[in-house]
Amino acid sequence: MKSFSKKEILLFFLLIIFYFVSRLINLTSLPIFADEAIYVRWAQVMRAEATLRFLPLQDGKQPLFMWLTIPFLKVFSDPLFAGRFVSVLSGLLTMLGLAGLVYWLKKSVKLSLLVMFLYLLTPYTLFFDRMALVDSLLSASAIWALLFALILGKEQRLDLAMILGMILAGGWLTKSPGLFFVAMTPVVVLASYWRKEQKFKPGPVFKLGVLILISLVFAFVGYNLLRLGPNFHLIASRNKDYVWPLAEILKHPLDPLRPHLRDVFRYYRIYLTLPIFLLGILGIGWSGVKKKDRFWLIPILSWWLFPLLVQSVFARVFTARYLLFGVPVFLLFAVFGWECLENWLKSKKIPALFIFLFFVPALLFNCHLWTDVRKAPLPKDESAGYLQEWTSGWGIKEIADYLRVLPREKGIVVGTEGYFGTLPNGLQVYLEKEANISVIGVGYPIKVLPEPLLNAKEFGNQVYLVVNQSRMEYPRVEELELIAEYPKVGEDKLLFFELK
């Protein structure tokens, strides 16, 4: 920092301030999403009962994100805000790691500040840095692992190897795709070494191999700490639900590869906005042309492209957030594209300010995310999941606020459709500390009044039912009193009934 000018240091801290402003504005305006409800609920249970600190393993999930959420549940009264704040901090780490990577490659403070600006402005990162999902934390691990792998190849130091191993372990403890970066680390480290030495000498190569091994040992030991909890084996079995077996892929090698690649193009084009997407493509091409940058193209491009292609070949489930960890590397190439375009504009005597017109679509997209997410131009399948279908939690917080102020001479029992996810976990998240309010899942679709609710009513409790209109098939609605309905984007509604 001593070599930076005061203006550069000021811009650096202003960008950090702008980052927090961009992420914290109306942070909870988007209603709770299915996976958010599960993760935050797990964190609440793990906080309340120390023996359940490995609770996510029962569903084959790694627990690092939930561990990090626990202390923020003590700081913030809104549990959804607490969970999303972890993602906000993860996004900040990603932005700083990306700035460090650009500076290490280019030795340019200007480009480092530019990539920070690009990261905080991109709708792709803005949207997911504001959700209580594990993907922003995985993205932070990925970019820092890439940076330390490159530095290790050049510096060959034990402390760097140990730090790299801990970062890799953190990514793997966050989500299973963290294994991609463990696998790619030797390639990137050796490429960085070759860049410095231009030839392989037995002694230094042996030393480097030992350092790589130390990094991998740290990663494996850190990940295998999960064996201290029960159900560690479920991670492997649960992963099978998300990937096609190799035997099945060999029968049709281009399916799902081709449709998934089309999805990649669609998600990048929409979430990044077309100008930033084109800058990234230009940057990849420019890196291949410039001799100074050409060597870095293969290891850095592989860090982005290898996981993307593997997921495109094998993934059963394919959504935009599963690709988030590759977006920072693509933004790195977008900065290279900016550099190329700026040089061209100078040669044509066109003001560099013209380039800022490229960010108008991103600003318009972001304004909708900040003010009214219903109007945001999300991809159709993404909008369905976050805003329209049962996975979207419109009305859940309002129902919790209603129940919270009710008199409780006897107990309050709330039945919800489903057993896991947005309902009942969404309501349980908001009503965790409320005495005499029980939230239970009763399955779906609702064709008859569930027996647990009828028994609770007979016992004298106040009994309520929360169900999506699309899953309400009970014909005798006269037995229910509709208290409120909460429309979603589209035709579905969340219905809130009281049993008469």
C-alpha positions as CSV (number, residue, x, y, z in Angstrom):
1,M,0.0,0.0,0.0
2,K,2.9,2.4,0.6
3,S,3.6,2.4,-3.1
4,F,0.1,3.5,-4.0
5,S,-0.9,7.1,-4.3
6,K,-3.4,8.7,-1.8
7,K,-5.9,9.0,-4.6
8,E,-5.7,5.2,-5.4
9,I,-6.0,4.3,-1.7
10,L,-9.0,6.6,-1.4
11,L,-10.7,5.0,-4.5
12,F,-9.9,1.5,-3.0
13,F,-11.8,2.3,0.2
14,L,-14.6,4.1,-1.7
15,L,-15.2,1.0,-3.7
16,I,-15.4,-1.1,-0.6
17,I,-18.0,1.4,0.8
18,F,-19.9,1.3,-2.5
19,Y,-19.8,-2.5,-2.3
20,F,-21.5,-2.6,1.1
21,V,-24.1,0.0,0.0
22,S,-24.9,-2.0,-3.2
23,R,-25.2,-5.3,-1.2
24,L,-27.1,-4.0,1.9
25,I,-29.7,-1.9,0.2
26,N,-33.1,-3.6,0.8
27,L,-31.2,-6.8,1.5
28,T,-34.3,-8.8,2.5
29,S,-36.6,-7.4,-0.1
30,L,-36.3,-10.7,-2.0
31,P,-38.4,-13.2,0.0
32,I,-36.7,-16.2,1.5
33,F,-35.8,-18.9,-1.0
34,A,-36.1,-22.7,-0.4
35,D,-32.4,-23.4,0.1
36,E,-32.0,-20.2,2.2
37,A,-34.7,-21.4,4.5
38,I,-33.0,-24.8,5.0
39,Y,-29.5,-23.3,5.6
40,V,-30.6,-20.6,8.0
41,R,-32.8,-23.1,9.9
42,W,-29.9,-25.5,10.2
43,A,-27.7,-22.7,11.5
44,Q,-30.3,-21.9,14.2
45,V,-30.6,-25.5,15.3
46,M,-26.8,-25.9,15.3
47,R,-26.5,-22.7,17.4
48,A,-29.1,-24.0,19.9
49,E,-27.6,-27.5,20.2
50,A,-23.8,-28.0,20.2
51,T,-24.1,-31.7,19.5
52,L,-25.7,-31.0,16.1
53,R,-22.9,-28.9,14.6
54,F,-22.7,-31.4,11.8
55,L,-26.4,-31.4,11.1
56,P,-26.1,-30.6,7.3
57,L,-24.4,-33.9,6.8
58,Q,-27.8,-35.6,7.2
59,D,-28.7,-34.2,3.8
60,G,-25.2,-34.7,2.4
61,K,-24.2,-31.0,2.6
62,Q,-21.0,-29.5,3.9
63,P,-21.6,-27.2,7.0
64,L,-19.0,-24.3,6.7
65,F,-21.6,-21.7,5.5
66,M,-23.9,-22.6,8.4
67,W,-21.0,-22.5,10.9
68,L,-20.2,-19.0,9.7
69,T,-23.9,-18.0,10.0
70,I,-24.2,-18.9,13.6
71,P,-22.3,-15.9,15.1
72,F,-24.3,-13.5,13.0
73,L,-27.5,-14.9,14.3
74,K,-26.4,-13.4,17.6
75,V,-25.8,-10.0,16.0
76,F,-28.8,-9.5,13.8
77,S,-32.4,-9.9,14.9
78,D,-33.6,-10.9,11.4
79,P,-32.2,-14.4,10.7
80,L,-32.5,-14.0,7.0
81,F,-30.4,-10.9,7.1
82,A,-27.8,-12.7,9.2
83,G,-27.5,-15.5,6.6
84,R,-27.4,-13.1,3.7
85,F,-24.8,-11.0,5.5
86,V,-22.4,-14.0,5.4
87,S,-22.8,-14.0,1.6
88,V,-22.2,-10.2,1.5
89,L,-18.9,-10.7,3.3
90,S,-18.0,-13.6,1.0
91,G,-18.6,-11.4,-2.0
92,L,-16.3,-8.8,-0.5
93,L,-13.5,-11.4,-0.1
94,T,-14.1,-12.4,-3.7
95,M,-13.8,-8.8,-4.9
96,L,-10.6,-8.3,-2.9
97,G,-9.1,-11.5,-4.1
98,L,-9.9,-10.6,-7.7
99,A,-8.3,-7.2,-7.3
100,G,-5.2,-8.9,-5.8
101,L,-5.1,-11.3,-8.7
102,V,-5.3,-8.6,-11.3
103,Y,-2.5,-6.6,-9.6
104,W,-0.3,-9.7,-9.4
105,L,-0.8,-10.4,-13.1
106,K,-0.7,-6.8,-14.4
107,K,1.0,-4.7,-11.7
108,S,-1.6,-2.1,-12.5
109,V,-3.5,-0.4,-9.6
110,K,-5.9,1.1,-12.3
111,L,-6.9,-2.3,-13.5
112,S,-7.3,-3.7,-10.0
113,L,-9.6,-0.8,-9.1
114,L,-11.5,-1.4,-12.4
115,V,-12.1,-5.1,-11.6
116,M,-13.4,-4.1,-8.2
117,F,-15.8,-1.7,-9.9
118,L,-16.8,-4.3,-12.4
119,Y,-17.4,-6.9,-9.7
120,L,-19.6,-4.7,-7.5
121,L,-21.6,-3.5,-10.6
122,T,-22.2,-6.9,-12.3
123,P,-25.8,-8.1,-11.7
124,Y,-24.7,-11.7,-11.6
125,T,-22.6,-11.2,-8.5
126,L,-24.9,-8.6,-7.0
127,F,-27.9,-10.9,-7.1
128,F,-26.2,-13.9,-5.4
129,D,-24.1,-11.9,-3.0
130,R,-27.4,-10.9,-1.5
131,M,-28.7,-14.4,-0.9
132,A,-28.0,-16.8,2.0
133,L,-26.6,-19.5,-0.3
134,V,-23.2,-21.2,-0.2
135,D,-22.2,-20.2,-3.7
136,S,-20.7,-16.8,-2.8
137,L,-18.5,-18.4,-0.2
138,L,-17.4,-21.0,-2.7
139,S,-16.6,-18.2,-5.2
140,A,-14.4,-16.5,-2.7
141,S,-12.5,-19.7,-2.0
142,A,-12.0,-20.3,-5.7
143,I,-10.5,-16.9,-6.5
144,W,-8.2,-16.9,-3.5
145,A,-7.0,-20.5,-4.3
146,L,-6.2,-19.4,-7.8
147,L,-4.2,-16.4,-6.6
148,F,-2.2,-18.4,-4.0
149,A,-1.6,-21.2,-6.5
150,L,0.0,-18.8,-8.9
151,I,2.1,-17.1,-6.2
152,L,3.2,-20.5,-4.8
153,G,4.5,-21.5,-8.3
154,K,6.6,-18.4,-8.4
155,E,7.7,-18.0,-4.7
156,Q,7.9,-21.7,-3.6
157,R,7.4,-21.1,0.1
158,L,6.1,-23.4,2.8
159,D,3.8,-20.8,4.4
160,L,2.1,-20.1,1.0
161,A,1.6,-23.9,0.5
162,M,-0.1,-24.2,3.9
163,I,-2.3,-21.2,3.3
164,L,-3.3,-22.5,-0.1
165,G,-4.2,-25.9,1.5
166,M,-6.4,-24.2,4.0
167,I,-8.2,-22.2,1.3
168,L,-8.8,-25.3,-0.7
169,A,-10.1,-27.0,2.4
170,G,-12.5,-24.1,3.0
171,G,-13.9,-24.4,-0.5
172,W,-14.3,-28.1,-0.1
173,L,-16.0,-27.7,3.3
174,T,-18.4,-25.3,1.6
175,K,-19.6,-27.3,-1.4
176,S,-18.5,-30.4,-3.3
177,P,-17.4,-28.5,-6.4
178,G,-14.5,-27.2,-4.3
179,L,-12.9,-30.5,-5.4
180,F,-12.5,-29.0,-8.8
181,F,-9.9,-26.5,-7.5
182,V,-8.1,-29.2,-5.5
183,A,-7.7,-31.1,-8.8
184,M,-6.6,-28.0,-10.8
185,T,-4.1,-26.7,-8.2
186,P,-1.0,-28.8,-9.3
187,V,-1.6,-27.7,-12.9
188,V,-1.7,-24.0,-12.1
189,V,1.2,-24.1,-9.7
190,L,3.4,-25.9,-12.2
191,A,2.4,-23.4,-14.9
192,S,3.3,-20.5,-12.7
193,Y,6.7,-22.1,-12.0
194,W,7.3,-22.6,-15.7
195,R,6.4,-19.0,-16.4
196,K,9.2,-17.9,-14.0
197,E,11.9,-20.5,-14.8
198,Q,11.2,-21.4,-18.4
199,K,12.6,-24.9,-17.7
200,F,12.2,-27.7,-15.2
201,K,15.2,-28.3,-12.9
202,P,15.1,-31.5,-10.8
203,G,15.9,-29.9,-7.5
204,P,13.4,-27.0,-7.6
205,V,10.8,-29.2,-9.2
206,F,11.1,-31.7,-6.4
207,K,10.7,-28.9,-3.9
208,L,7.7,-27.6,-5.7
209,G,6.2,-31.1,-5.8
210,V,6.6,-31.4,-2.0
211,L,4.9,-28.0,-1.5
212,I,2.0,-29.0,-3.8
213,L,1.7,-32.2,-1.8
214,I,1.6,-30.2,1.4
215,S,-1.2,-28.0,0.0
216,L,-3.2,-31.1,-1.0
217,V,-2.7,-32.8,2.4
218,F,-3.9,-29.7,4.2
219,A,-7.0,-29.7,1.9
220,F,-7.8,-33.4,2.4
221,V,-7.2,-33.2,6.2
222,G,-9.4,-30.1,6.5
223,Y,-12.1,-31.7,4.5
224,N,-11.9,-35.0,6.4
225,L,-12.6,-33.2,9.7
226,L,-16.2,-33.8,8.7
227,R,-15.7,-37.5,9.6
228,L,-16.0,-36.3,13.2
229,G,-19.7,-35.9,12.6
230,P,-22.2,-38.6,11.7
231,N,-23.4,-39.2,8.1
232,F,-20.2,-38.2,6.4
233,H,-20.9,-40.9,3.9
234,L,-24.1,-39.2,2.8
235,I,-22.1,-36.5,1.0
236,A,-20.9,-38.9,-1.7
237,S,-24.3,-40.6,-2.0
238,R,-26.1,-37.2,-2.2
239,N,-23.7,-35.9,-4.8
240,K,-25.0,-38.8,-7.1
241,D,-28.4,-37.1,-7.1
242,Y,-26.8,-34.1,-8.9
243,V,-24.7,-35.9,-11.6
244,W,-25.3,-38.4,-14.3
245,P,-23.3,-41.7,-14.1
246,L,-20.5,-42.1,-16.7
247,A,-22.2,-45.1,-18.2
248,E,-25.3,-43.0,-18.9
249,I,-23.2,-40.1,-20.3
250,L,-21.5,-42.5,-22.8
251,K,-24.9,-43.4,-24.2
252,H,-25.6,-39.8,-25.2
253,P,-22.4,-37.8,-24.8
254,L,-23.9,-34.6,-26.2
255,D,-26.9,-34.6,-23.9
256,P,-27.0,-32.8,-21.5
257,L,-23.8,-31.1,-22.8
258,R,-25.3,-29.1,-25.6
259,P,-28.4,-27.8,-23.7
260,H,-26.2,-27.0,-20.7
261,L,-23.8,-25.0,-22.8
262,R,-26.7,-23.1,-24.2
263,D,-27.8,-22.4,-20.6
264,V,-24.3,-21.1,-19.8
265,F,-24.4,-18.7,-22.7
266,R,-27.9,-17.6,-21.6
267,Y,-27.1,-17.1,-17.9
268,Y,-23.9,-15.2,-18.7
269,R,-25.5,-13.0,-21.3
270,I,-28.5,-12.1,-19.0
271,Y,-26.9,-11.9,-15.6
272,L,-23.7,-10.2,-16.7
273,T,-25.6,-8.1,-19.3
274,L,-24.5,-8.3,-22.9
275,P,-21.8,-5.6,-22.8
276,I,-19.9,-7.1,-19.9
277,F,-20.2,-10.6,-21.5
278,L,-18.8,-9.3,-24.8
279,L,-15.9,-7.6,-22.9
280,G,-15.1,-11.0,-21.3
281,I,-15.0,-12.7,-24.7
282,L,-12.9,-9.9,-26.1
283,G,-10.5,-10.3,-23.1
284,I,-10.0,-14.0,-23.7
285,G,-9.2,-13.3,-27.4
286,W,-6.9,-10.4,-26.5
287,S,-5.0,-12.5,-23.9
288,G,-4.3,-15.0,-26.7
289,V,-2.9,-12.3,-29.0
290,K,-0.7,-10.4,-26.5
291,K,2.6,-12.3,-26.0
292,K,2.9,-10.9,-22.4
293,D,-0.5,-12.4,-21.4
294,R,-0.6,-15.4,-23.6
295,F,1.1,-17.7,-21.1
296,W,-1.4,-17.0,-18.3
297,L,-4.3,-17.7,-20.7
298,I,-4.2,-21.5,-20.4
299,P,-4.0,-22.0,-16.6
300,I,-6.4,-19.2,-15.7
301,L,-8.8,-20.1,-18.5
302,S,-8.6,-23.7,-17.4
303,W,-9.6,-22.7,-13.8
304,W,-12.8,-21.2,-15.3
305,L,-13.5,-23.6,-18.1
306,F,-12.7,-27.0,-16.7
307,P,-15.3,-27.0,-13.9
308,L,-17.8,-25.4,-16.3
309,L,-17.4,-28.2,-18.9
310,V,-17.4,-31.0,-16.3
311,Q,-20.7,-29.7,-14.9
312,S,-22.1,-29.3,-18.4
313,V,-21.3,-32.9,-19.2
314,F,-22.4,-34.5,-15.9
315,A,-24.9,-32.2,-14.1
316,R,-28.5,-33.2,-13.7
317,V,-29.4,-29.9,-12.1
318,F,-28.1,-26.8,-13.8
319,T,-28.8,-23.3,-12.5
320,A,-27.0,-20.0,-12.6
321,R,-25.8,-20.1,-9.0
322,Y,-24.0,-23.3,-9.7
323,L,-21.8,-21.4,-12.2
324,L,-21.1,-18.4,-9.9
325,F,-17.7,-19.5,-8.8
326,G,-16.4,-19.1,-12.4
327,V,-17.8,-15.6,-12.8
328,P,-14.9,-13.7,-11.1
329,V,-12.4,-15.3,-13.5
330,F,-14.5,-14.3,-16.4
331,L,-14.6,-10.7,-15.0
332,L,-10.8,-10.9,-15.0
333,F,-10.9,-11.4,-18.7
334,A,-13.5,-8.6,-19.0
335,V,-10.9,-6.3,-17.5
336,F,-8.4,-7.5,-20.2
337,G,-11.2,-6.7,-22.8
338,W,-11.6,-3.3,-21.3
339,E,-7.8,-2.7,-21.6
340,C,-8.0,-3.7,-25.3
341,L,-11.0,-1.6,-26.1
342,E,-9.5,1.4,-24.3
343,N,-6.4,1.1,-26.4
344,W,-8.4,1.0,-29.5
345,L,-10.5,4.0,-28.6
346,K,-7.4,6.0,-27.9
347,S,-6.0,5.1,-31.3
348,K,-9.3,6.3,-32.9
349,K,-9.3,9.4,-30.7
350,I,-12.7,8.4,-29.1
351,P,-13.1,9.5,-25.5
352,A,-12.6,6.6,-23.0
353,L,-15.7,7.8,-21.2
354,F,-17.6,6.2,-24.0
355,I,-16.9,2.8,-22.5
356,F,-19.0,3.6,-19.5
357,L,-22.1,3.4,-21.7
358,F,-21.4,-0.3,-21.6
359,F,-22.5,-0.3,-18.0
360,V,-25.9,1.2,-18.5
361,P,-27.7,-2.2,-18.8
362,A,-26.1,-3.4,-15.7
363,L,-27.1,-0.3,-13.7
364,L,-30.7,-0.7,-14.9
365,F,-30.7,-4.4,-13.9
366,N,-29.3,-3.5,-10.5
367,C,-31.9,-0.8,-9.9
368,H,-34.6,-3.4,-10.2
369,L,-32.7,-5.7,-7.8
370,W,-32.5,-2.8,-5.3
371,T,-36.0,-1.4,-5.6
372,D,-38.4,-4.0,-7.0
373,V,-37.0,-7.4,-7.7
374,R,-40.2,-8.4,-9.4
375,K,-39.2,-6.2,-12.4
376,A,-35.7,-7.6,-12.7
377,P,-35.0,-9.2,-16.1
378,L,-34.1,-12.6,-14.7
379,P,-33.9,-15.6,-16.9
380,K,-37.3,-17.3,-17.0
381,D,-36.3,-20.5,-15.2
382,E,-34.5,-18.4,-12.5
383,S,-37.5,-16.1,-12.1
384,A,-39.7,-19.2,-11.6
385,G,-37.6,-20.5,-8.8
386,Y,-36.9,-17.2,-6.9
387,L,-40.2,-15.3,-7.6
388,Q,-43.0,-17.6,-8.7
389,E,-43.1,-21.2,-7.6
390,W,-43.3,-23.0,-4.2
391,T,-39.6,-22.3,-3.7
392,S,-40.3,-18.6,-3.4
393,G,-41.3,-17.4,0.0
394,W,-43.6,-14.4,-0.6
395,G,-45.8,-13.7,2.4
396,I,-43.9,-16.0,4.9
397,K,-42.4,-13.1,6.9
398,E,-45.8,-11.3,7.0
399,I,-47.5,-14.5,8.3
400,A,-44.8,-14.8,11.0
401,D,-45.4,-11.2,12.0
402,Y,-49.1,-11.9,12.3
403,L,-48.6,-15.0,14.4
404,R,-46.1,-13.3,16.6
405,V,-48.6,-10.8,18.1
406,L,-51.4,-13.2,18.7
407,P,-52.5,-13.9,22.3
408,R,-51.3,-17.4,23.4
409,E,-53.5,-18.5,26.2
410,K,-53.2,-21.9,24.6
411,G,-50.8,-23.1,21.9
412,I,-50.7,-22.0,18.3
413,V,-50.1,-24.8,15.7
414,V,-49.3,-23.9,12.1
415,G,-49.4,-26.6,9.5
416,T,-47.7,-26.0,6.2
417,E,-47.4,-27.9,2.9
418,G,-44.3,-29.9,2.5
419,Y,-41.8,-31.1,5.1
420,F,-38.6,-29.5,4.1
421,G,-37.6,-26.2,2.3
422,T,-39.5,-22.9,2.0
423,L,-42.3,-24.4,4.0
424,P,-42.1,-25.2,6.9
425,N,-38.4,-24.1,7.3
426,G,-39.2,-20.6,6.2
427,L,-41.7,-20.0,9.0
428,Q,-39.5,-21.8,11.5
429,V,-36.7,-19.5,10.7
430,Y,-38.8,-16.4,11.7
431,L,-40.6,-18.0,14.7
432,E,-37.7,-19.8,16.3
433,K,-37.8,-17.8,19.6
434,E,-41.6,-17.7,19.9
435,A,-43.0,-19.7,22.7
436,N,-46.1,-21.8,22.2
437,I,-46.0,-21.6,18.4
438,S,-45.4,-24.9,16.7
439,V,-44.8,-25.1,12.9
440,I,-45.2,-28.6,11.4
441,G,-45.1,-29.8,7.8
442,V,-48.1,-31.9,6.7
443,G,-47.2,-32.8,3.1
444,Y,-48.6,-31.8,-0.2
445,P,-50.9,-31.5,-2.1
446,I,-53.5,-30.7,0.6
447,K,-56.5,-32.9,-0.3
448,V,-57.8,-33.4,3.3
449,L,-57.3,-31.6,6.5
450,P,-54.3,-33.3,8.1
451,E,-55.0,-35.3,11.3
452,P,-52.4,-33.5,13.4
453,L,-54.1,-30.2,12.8
454,L,-57.6,-31.6,13.6
455,N,-56.2,-33.1,16.8
456,A,-54.6,-29.8,17.8
457,K,-57.9,-28.0,17.2
458,E,-59.8,-30.5,19.2
459,F,-57.3,-30.0,22.0
460,G,-58.1,-26.3,22.0
461,N,-55.2,-24.8,20.2
462,Q,-55.4,-22.1,17.6
463,V,-54.7,-23.9,14.3
464,Y,-53.6,-22.4,11.0
465,L,-52.7,-23.7,7.6
466,V,-50.2,-22.2,5.1
467,V,-50.3,-23.5,1.6
468,N,-49.6,-22.4,-2.0
469,Q,-52.7,-22.1,-4.1
470,S,-51.3,-24.4,-6.7
471,R,-51.0,-27.2,-4.0
472,M,-54.4,-26.6,-2.4
473,E,-56.8,-29.3,-3.5
474,Y,-59.1,-29.5,-0.4
475,P,-62.7,-29.1,-1.6
476,R,-64.4,-28.1,1.6
477,V,-62.9,-24.6,2.0
478,E,-65.9,-23.5,4.1
479,E,-64.2,-25.3,7.0
480,L,-61.4,-22.8,6.7
481,E,-61.3,-19.0,7.2
482,L,-59.0,-17.2,4.7
483,I,-57.0,-14.7,6.7
484,A,-54.7,-13.4,3.9
485,E,-53.3,-14.3,0.6
486,Y,-50.0,-13.2,-0.8
487,P,-49.6,-13.1,-4.6
488,K,-46.4,-14.1,-6.2
489,V,-45.0,-13.2,-9.6
490,G,-47.3,-15.1,-12.0
491,E,-50.6,-16.8,-11.0
492,D,-49.7,-18.6,-7.8
493,K,-50.5,-17.2,-4.3
494,L,-49.6,-18.2,-0.7
495,L,-52.8,-18.8,1.2
496,F,-53.1,-18.3,5.0
497,F,-56.1,-20.1,6.6
498,E,-57.4,-20.6,10.1
499,L,-59.3,-23.7,11.0
500,K,-62.8,-22.7,12.1
